[in-house]
Amino acid sequence: MAGHSKWANIQHRKGRQDEKRGKVWTRVIREIMVAARAGGGDLNANPRLRLAVDKAKAANMPADTIKRNIDKATGNLEGVNYEEIRYEGYGIGGAAIIVDTMTDNKVRTVAEVRHAFSKHGGNLGTEGSVSFQFKHCGQMIFAPGTSEDKVMEIALEAGADDVITDEEGAIEVLTSPGDFEAVKNALTQAGLTPEVAEVTLRPENTIELSGDDAAKMQKILDVLEDLDDVQEVYHNAAL
């Protein structure tokens, strides 16, 4: 994806996420509960829970809400059991889509995901059908105008795998999932705050879509993201 304008795609995505701010708390709470149930409620010993709590704080979630959901997940309070399920499929023009869900009802979730794909011109695939096109990694993106030399020096020193600048000057730092926190902390301590910082599934290659195809693809993504059980939607379309 080196060279392609990630900045335009990131701004587009952030704008759409801002429109759906109401769903953010629901998703973050599920992520906190699953992370705490899997790895315990101690933030120092559970990196996944630390990331989920960081997301919660970024979404202005009160500390007592965060704590209550950690307590629910670790058995200190009555809560719901969520199961993580990943779906893979194809959108418009063969674009790859991965849908991560957390659900207390698998039958409902798969029916809703399948319907979203089929109704809007996509196809739900089998496990492994598109995941090979994505890399699980840490990703930080800095706005155009950020010092490339400074980002590169600090990021690589802290253990980043790669630093890529796109055609608009946005800088992308890639790490292994395990090194993400260390690299992010080193950059923020140096006064470099990323616009986006997450452990994600990054497409190895993108498929350019424009006009009607881009609009149809965006419709599939919107419908999937609006499903209650959906946590994240990853895709390789450049819209």
N, C-alpha and C positions, 0 to 999 in steps of 0.2 A: 504493500500500500504506500510505499515511499513515493513522495512526489504528488500523489493525489490530494486534493483539498479536503483534508480531514476537518479543517476548521469550519467550513460551511456545514458539513454534516453534524458536527458537534453542536453548533449554534441552533440548528434546526431541531435536533433532539432535545436540547435543553428547553427550548421554547415550548415544545409539545409536553414535556414533563411538567413545566410550570402550570400548564393548563389543567393538569391532572393532580395538582398538589394534594387534593383530598384523599387520594388513594395511597399516598406515600406512607403515612403512618401505619395503615393496615399492613402494608408489605414489610415495613421495617419491624413491626411487632412480630410478625411470623418468622422473619429471619432471626430475630433475637431469641425467640422461643426454640427454634430448631437448633441454633448454634449452642444455646445453653444446655439443651437436653443432650446433645451429642458430646459436648466437651466440658460440661460443668459451668457453674456460675462465676468462677474466678476469672476476672478480665485478664489478669497477669499470665494465667496459664492457658488461655483460650483465645488465640489470635482471631479466629472467625467471629467470636463474640465481640472482641474489641472493634473489629471493622463494622459490625452491625450497630454497636452503640455509637460509634462515630457518625454513622449515617443518621441515627436517631437524633443526635445532638444537632447535626446540620439541618435537620427538618424541624428544629425547635421543639422537640418532644421533651416534656418535663421529666426531671430525674426520677420522680416517684413512679411515673408510668413505666419508665425503663426498668426500674428495680422490681416493680410488681410483676412484670412479664418474665423477668429472669426467675423470680421466685415461683411463678406458675410452672415454668418449664422444668425446674429442678425439684419439683415435688413439694415445695413449701406452701403452695396454694393450689386449689383446684383449677385445672386448665384443660384446653383441647389438645388432642394429639394430632400434629400435622405430619404428613409424609411428603418427602421430596420426590417428584417425578419429572423427568425431562422428556420432551417430545421433539421430534425432528421432522422437518418437511420442506416443501418447495413453494416459493411464491411465484410472482410473475417473472417470465423470462428465465426460469430455472434458478432464480436467486435462492440461496439457502437460508433457512430460518430454524433457529433453536428456541424452544419455549421452556423455561424453567418454571415449575409450579410447586406450590405447597398446598396440600389439600387434606381435608378430613373425609373426603368422599371421592375415591378414584373413578367410579362409574360416571358421576356427574362431570368431573373434570375432563376426562377423555372425550366425552360426548360434546362438550362445549368447544374444546380445542378442534376436534375434527370438523364440527359444523362451521367454525370460523374460517378454516382453510377452504373447505369445499364450496361454501357459499360465495366466496370472494375470489375464486379463480386459482386457488392453491391446492396442494396435495399434502396430506399427512403421510410421512414416510415411516420407515422402520427404524429401530434403534441402530445408530451407526451410519445411517444413510447420508448425513451431511456433516456430522461432527468432526470428521477428518479434515474439513476445510477451515477449522478454527483452531487457534492456539490458546490454551489457558494461561493467562499471564497477568502481571500487574501493569497498569497503564496510567500514565499521567500526561496531561496535555496542557501546554502553556501557550498563552495568547501570543499572536504576532507582536513583535517588538521586544519580547523577552530576550535577554542576552544568551545567544546560543552557546558561546564559549563557556560562560559561567555554568549554565545548566549541564553541559557536557562534562565539564571538569568535576563538578560535585557528584553528578549522577554516577558516572563511571567509577569514581573513587569509592562510592558507597556500595557498589556491587550491581549496578544496572547492566542489562544485557545489550542494550542498543539505544541510540538517540537519533531520531529521524526528524528532519525539518521538511514541511510540505511547501507547496508552491506559493502559499500565502504567508509563509513565515511562522506558522504555528509549529511548536516543537513537541514531539511525542517521545516520552521516555518509557522504555519497556523493561520489565524486570521478571524474574521468576516469581510465582506467587509467594514463595517463602521470603524473598528479599524485599517485597513491596514496602512493608512498613519502614524498614531501615532506610531505604532510598528516599521515601517520602519525607521522613523525619529530617534527614540530612538536608534536603532541598528547602523545606519550610524553615528550618533553623537558619538557613543562609538568606532568608527573605524572599525565596522563590515559591510563590503559592500557585499550585496548578488550578486551572479552571475545572478539570475533571481529574479525579484520582480514584481508581477502583481496580479490584481484581475482576477480570472480565474474560469473555471469550472473544478474541480478536480474529477477524477473518484474515486468512492468508492472502486472498485475492478478492477483488470486488467486481461486481457486475454493474455497469452503468445503465441506469434507467432514466428515461425522460418522458415528458408529455403524458399521454394517457397511461402508459405502463408505470410511470413513477406514481401517478395518482392512485392507480389500482393497488400497487404494492403498499403505498402508505395506508390505504384503507384496510388491507389485511393486518398490517402491524397495529393500527389503531384498535381494531376489533379484538385482536389477541390481547393487547395491553389492557383493555378495558375489562377483561374477564376477572372476576373476583379472585380466582385461585392462581392467577399468573403473577409471578414475581419479577421475572426479567424476560425480555425478548431480544435475541441476538440475530443479526442478519448480515449478509455480505453485499447488500444493494447500496450503490451510491446514487442517491436520489437528487 
